[in-house]
Amino acid sequence: MCMRYIILVICVFHVNHFLTQSADTMAMRYASTIKADHIAKHLFTLASDEFEGRETGMPGQKKAAQYISTYYESLKISPVVSGSWFQSYPLRRESNMGSLATIGSERKSFLDDFYFFGMPAQDLSASQIVFVGYGIRDERHNDYKGFRSDLIRPVVMCLNGEPMDAKGRSRITGSNETSDWNDDVLLKAQAAEKMGAQILLVVNTNYNMYMKRVRYWLEQSPMRLERDKEVKEDEHIPIIYISPAMANQIMQASGKTVEGMQSRINKGKRQKPVVVSQDLFFHVEQKIDRIKAENVLAFIEGSDPQLKEEVVVVSAHYDHVGIINGEIHNGADDDASGTSAAMEIAEAFNLAKREGHGPKRSILILHVSGEEKGLLGSEWYSDHPVFPLENTVCDLNIDMIGRIDPEHTDSNYVYLIGSDKLSTDLHKISESCNQSYSKLSLDYTYNKPDDPNRFYYRSDHYNFAKHNIPVIFYFSGVHEDYHKPGDDAKKIGYKKMERITRLVFHTAWEVANTPNRLRVDVVSDFKN
């Protein structure tokens, strides 16, 4: 009896071991179809001058959408949006160029000295400005203590962010974790409005660095989603961001500087609101054009009758910034690299299905546009999902995986962002897949909560994360050609891309086939 039991255990072990090995071998078999030369073929096409930099809503973006959908049609992957490959969405292009400000009689120019987002045409003027530290009104920290009640519709001016001590800890939370006040400027606008303010001026203490990143976007006429009629955006007082130099000019009569007052607050010292009398005027110009853009969707239905209702998303944005000052910005790394990788992953999963080894859960390859304009395509999808968000298991987002950044000397690495922010299961699967197959150096530098680059909030995965859907953002870092004409296909490391793309495939394969759905067991840090 005992010997029969031992033999039975040994047999069960070997059966389970065989099944596990078969699954691993199967995954490796289809991952091996992802090849550097295949990736290169797509990337050289998408990043060619023919596509004119693939600017959202422009002819180049639409040519790219057609190229991607034609490829999926050749693979005989069925369209899923009413017989179409495309999920169209409406946009409004808004230009505020020509806006100006004056302090007394001195003129200030839009972008050089101040900026704002999507403000309607209007004139704003005031003669009383109140500096209120970080603009926080909270039981843990109140910058409004001592605010004069006799002021009539003043302009409130505050610093961006929140007070931090010398060790980088928030003076509100007492830890390295920042509070909601750090990221949500609407909280500051609401606090200012409750005190009777007509305008909120936010001093961007990293103005020059930030402007390098967004200037082209503001100059090229920002876009935003044309919302459904029943959806109303939050109403609030105008929010205008200004440079420290402009803030100091406004504060000149007080004899104080914003740098000096910021230092005082960061050291934990009390800074009362400072009132200055200064004529301030803003002339806001706005021009509006209405256009459409498209997301491209490829869907591989799962093989399990119960689990196929659950969807694993692999996303990448295929748009870029178009033509600036007469130069085509081809966006080879950003993000023809992610687009080409996602196309290869789609082909691998589709082949597995055709050969009878398709994943248990369904796979959605989501090519979004509008990323360069503010994550608009992925926002539209998350607001108008083709497959219910409650059935969406995770999003694996690929954005810029083709170059080596200055922080690395070889190509055998990838930055992972977000893998542990919502699901420990996803993080463990990611680590395990890398250890078993890819053996890349996984760099979590940009995953830190205090990452000043805020990459977690800057690519399309975030529009899933904010709905508590686990995500991983695959990224190789910023380089000298980021958002410049030099981001060309000939500079891409295709073997590097092959390794990273296979890691994404293996991770998606494991998530799609694991018996239990990923648990969402980490509290989200999304700031409403």
N, C-alpha and C positions, 0 to 999 in steps of 0.2 A: 504493500500500500504506500509506504513511504517512498520507495523507488519510483512508483508510477507518478507520484506527485512531483518528484524532482524532474523526471523526464518531461512532464507536462509544462513545468515552469521554464525549462530549457527551450522547449518548442515555442512557447509563447514569446520568450525573449527574442528568439531568432526571427519569428514572424514580424514582431514589432520593429526589430533592428532592420529587417529587410524593407519594411514599409518606409521607415525613416530614411534609409539610404536611397530608396527609389525616389522619394520626394525631393531629397537634396540633389540627386542626379538629374531629375526632371528640371528643377529650377536652373541648374547649371547649363543644361542642354539649351534652354531657350535664352538664357542670358548670353550664351556664347554667340547668338545671332546678332547681338549688338556689337557692331564693329566700327572702328575709327573711320574707315573709308566711306561707310554708309552715312555716318554722321557728317563727314566733310562734304559729301555731295549735297545734302540738304542745306548745310550752313553756307556754302559758297553761293548757292542760289539765292537764299533769303537775304544774305548780306551783300548782294550785288547792287550796282548802281541802278539797275532796272527797277528796283523796288523803292528807290528814292527815299531811303531812310525810314520807311514804314510808319510815317506819322499817323497817329490816330485820326480816323475819319477821312483821311486823304487817299488819293488813288493808290499810292504805294502800299498802304495797309490793306486795301481791298485786293490788290494783286497777291499779296502774301496769303491772305485768307483763302483765295481761290487756289493757290498752289498747294496749301495744306489740305484742303478738302478734296482736291483732285487726287492727291496721293492716297488718301483714305478710301476714296472711291475705287482706286485701282486695287486696293487690298480687299475690296468687297465688304468693308465695314459699313453697316447700315446707318444712315442718318437718323437722328432721334428727335429733332425739333420740327414736328409737323412736316416730315419729309425733307427737311433741309439740314445742312451741316451747320447753319449759322443761327446764333441767337443774337438778333439785332437789338440795339438799344439806342435811345435818343440822347443827344448831347447838346449843350449850349456852349458856344465858344464866347468867352467874355474878355474883352480887352479894356484895361484901365490905363493904358498908355496915354500920356497927355495930362494926367492928374498932377497937381502941384500943391505945395503948401507954402505959407509965409509965416515967419516969426518976426513980428514987427513989420519991417519993410524988406526983410531979407528972404529971398525965394529959396525954397528947397524942392528938390526934384524926386519924382517917383523912382524907386529902386536905389538911387544913390543915397538917399536919406531916410526914406520910409517906404513901406509897402503894406498892402492889405490883400484880401482874397475876395473876389466876386462882389464888390460893393456897388450898389446902384448909383447912378449919376446924382449928385447932390452937392451943395455947398454947406460947410460946417464951420462955425466960428465960435470963439470963446475968448474970455479975457482973464479967467481965473483957472489956474492949474494947481492940482494938489498931488504931491508925490506921497504915495502910501506904501513904501517899501516893496514887498512882494505882492501886495494886493490881496492878502489872505485875511479872511474874517472867519476865524475858527476858535473853538474853545481852547485849543492847544496853542494857538498863536493868532493874535489879532493886530494887524497893521492899522486898523481904523480907530484904535483907541485914541481919543482926543480929537477926532475929526470934527471940524466946526460945523454946527447945524445951521448957521446963517448963510452959508454959501448957496448961491442960486445957480443950478445947472452947471456945475463946474466940469472941467475935464479932469479925470482921474488918471494919473500916470503911475505905473508900477513896473517892477522888474519881472522878467520871465523866470520860470522855475520856482524854487523855494529855498529858504535859508539852509545852508549846509555848514557843518563845522569843519575844523581843520583836518579831521580824519575822514571826511567825506560822508558823514552821517547826517541824515535829515534832522533838523531841530524840531520838526513836527512829530515824526514817528520815533525818533531816538534810535534809528537803525539805518542800515544801508538801503533799505527799502524806502522809496519816496512815497509821498501821499498823493491823493488825487489832484491836489492843487498844483503839483509839479507839471502835469501834462495837460490838464483840462482848462484851457483859457476861458471857457464859458463860465466856469465857476467864478473866476475873477470878474468877468463881465457882469454876472448876476449880482455879486457883492457890491460892485461899483454902482450899478443901477439902483440898488436898494438905498444907497446913500445919496441919490438924486443926480448922479453923473449923467451927462449927455454923450460923452465919448470916453472910451478906454484907450489910453496909449500904453503899449507894452514895450518896454526897453529890451530889445534883443541884445544881450551882452555878448553874443557871438555873431554879431551882425555880418561882418565881412566874410567869415567862413560860411555862414548860412547862405548868404547872397550868391556865393560862388556856385552853390548847389542848385539854387532855384531861379537864378536870374534869367536863364534862357527860357525857363518854363513860363515865367511871368511876361517876358518880352514876346513870346510866341502866342500870346492870348490864351490864358488858362481855360480849360474846359471843366464842366461839371455835368452831372447827370441832370437831364430834364425830367423832373419828378412827375409821377402820376398826379393828376389834379387834386386827388383827395389827400395827398401827402403834403403837409405843410412843414417847412423848415422852422426850427426854433427861432423866434424873434428875440433880438437882443440889441443893445446899443452898439453903434459902430466900434469895431476893434481895429486899431491902426498900430502897426509895429514900427518903431523908430530906432535909429542908431544911437549909441551912447553919446556921440558927438552932438546930435540934434537934441537929445535930452539935456545935456549939459548947457546947451545954449538957452533952452527954455528956463533952466534953473539958475541961470547966471546971476540974476538979481538977488537970489537967496544967499550967495556966497558958498554954496555947497555943490558937490559933484555927486553923480549917481554912484561912481566907484567908491567914494568915501563913505557914503551912506550904506551901500551894500556891504562893505567890509565891517562896518559897525554892527549891522544886523546879524551877519554871519558869526560874529564873535559873541552873540547872545545879548548884545546891549540894546536898550530901548531906543527906537527911532520914532519920534512923533511925526504925524503928517506935516508936511511942509507946504505952505500955500505961497504961490508967487502970482503976481499980477503981470500978465504978458498977453499981448494981442496975438492970437493964433488963428489961422485960417487954412482950411483944406478945400480945394476945388477938385471934386471927383468926376472924372469922365468915364463913360462906359459905352462900348459898342457890343451888340449881341448878334451872333449868327447861330442858326440851328442846323445841326448835322446828325448823321447816324454813323455808328460803328458796329462791329460784329465780334462776338466770341465764336470760336470754332470748336465743335464738340465731336469726339469720336467715342463710341460706347461699345464695350465688349461685355455682353451679358454673362453673368455667372452661371456655373453648371449645377449648383445645388438648389433644389426647388425652394428651400426655405431661406438660405443665405443669399440668394441672388438679388433679393430686394435691398440688401445693404451694398453701399457703393464706396469704393476706394478711389479717391480723386488723385490724379497726377496732373499738376498744373504748370504752365509756363506762359509768360506773356510774349507775344510775337510782334508787338509794336515797338517803335523807337521814336526818336525826336525829329526825324525828317531832314529838311534842308535848312541850315542856319547860315546866314550871311553868304549865300550862294554855294556853300559846301555841303555835300551829301554826308550825313552821319549814318554809316551803314549798320552800326550796332551789331557787329559780329558776336561779341561776347555778351552784350546787353541788348536783346536776349535771344539772338538767333541760336546761341549755344543751348539754352534751355529748351527752346522750341524744337530744335533738331533732336535733342535727347528724348523729349517726350514722344516725338514721332517714331523713334526707334523702339521705345518701350511699348508703344501701341502695336507696332508690327510684331514684336516678340509675343505679347499676350494673345494677339489675334492668331498667330501661327499655332500657339499652344491649344487654343480652342478648336481650330480647324482639325488638328490631329487628335482631338479627343481628350486633351489634358488641360482644358481651360480652368481658370481659377474658380473657386466655389462662390466667392462674392464677385459682384460686377466691378468693372474697371471703367472709369470715366477719364478720358484724356481731355483736359480742358485748356484750350489755347485762348487766353484772354487778351483783349486789347485794352487800351486806356490806362495801363499801368503807369506809363510815364506822365500821365496827366493827373495822377492821384488815386491809383488802384480802382479806376472807375468800372472796368469790365468785370472784375471779380466782385466788386460791390453790387453791381447790377445782378450778377448771378446769385449771390447770396440773398438778395432781396427778392429775386424771381427764380428760384431754383427749379431746374428741369426735373431733378430727383429730390425728394424731400430732405431737408437738412437733418431731420431726426434719423434718417436712414444713411446719412453720410458718415462713414467710419473715421476717415482722416483725410488730410490733404498733404501730399508730398510735392512741394513747390521747388522748381528748378530755375534759378535766375543767376546768370553769370558764373559758369563753371569751366571756362575755356582758357583762362590766363593764370599766371603766377603773380601774386602780389609781392610788394617789397618785404613783407615779413617772412617770406619763405625762400629757401635756396633751391628746393627741388619741387617737383610737381605732385608728389605722392601725398597729397593732403586734400581735405575739404573742410570748410567751416560748416558746422551744423548749428542751426538756430531754432529754438522752440521745441526740440524733441522731448524735453522733460517738463515743459511748462503746463501741460494739461494731463498727460497720461504717462505714468511710469511704465506701462506695458509697451507703449510705442518706443520709448527710449531704450528699453531692454532689447526689443526686437532689432532696432537699428544697430545697437552695439554688437549683438550676436551675429547679425548678417555680415557686418563688416569684418568681424573676427574670422568668420567661417569662409568668406568668399573674397572680399576686396582688399582687406588689410591696408586700408588707407590710414593715414594719421588724421584722426578726427579732432578738429580744433574748435573748442567751445568759447573762444575769446569773445565773440560777438553775442554770445548767449547770456552774458552776465547782465543782471538787472540794471546796473549802472553804466551800461555801454553808451557812451556819448553819441555814437552814430545812430543809435535807435533802429538798427536794421530789422529787428523783430516787427516793427511797425511799418516797414517801408517796402514790403513786397506782398504779392497777392495772397499768400497764405493767411495773412492777418484777417482778411474778410471771412475766413473760416474760423480762425481762432477766437474771434470776438463772439462767435456763436457757440463757443465751448466745443468745437470740433478739433481734435488733436492734429498737430501739424509738425512737419519738418521743413525747414528752408535750407536747401543745398546751395552753397555760395563759395566762390574762390577768392573773393576780396576785390577791392578797388585798385586800379592801376592807372598809369599815366594817360591812357587813352579813354578813360571813363567819360562818356558823353562828349567825346571829341571826334573829329573826322578820322583819326588814326585807328579807330576800333574796327579793324579789317580782318577778313577771314584768314589771311596768310599768317596772322600772328597767333592763331589759336593752337593750343596743344591738343591734338585729336586723340592721342593715346590716353592722355589725362582724362579727357572727356569720356572716353570709353570706360575707364575704370569707375568713374563717378556714376555714369549712367547705369552701369551694371549694378552698382550698390543700390541705387534707387529702385531698379527692377526687383532685386532680391527682397528688398524691404517691402515693396508693394505685394510681391508674391506671398511672402510670409503672412502679412496682414490679411490678405484676401483669402488665405487658406486655413488660418488658425481656427480651431473649433469655437473659441469664445471671442466675442467682439471685444475690442480694446476698451478698457475701463477709463473713464474720465475721473481720475482720483486726485487731481491737484487743483487747488483753488485758482481760478483764472485771475490774471492781473489786468484784464481789460478794463480801461477807464471809460465809463459811460459819460 
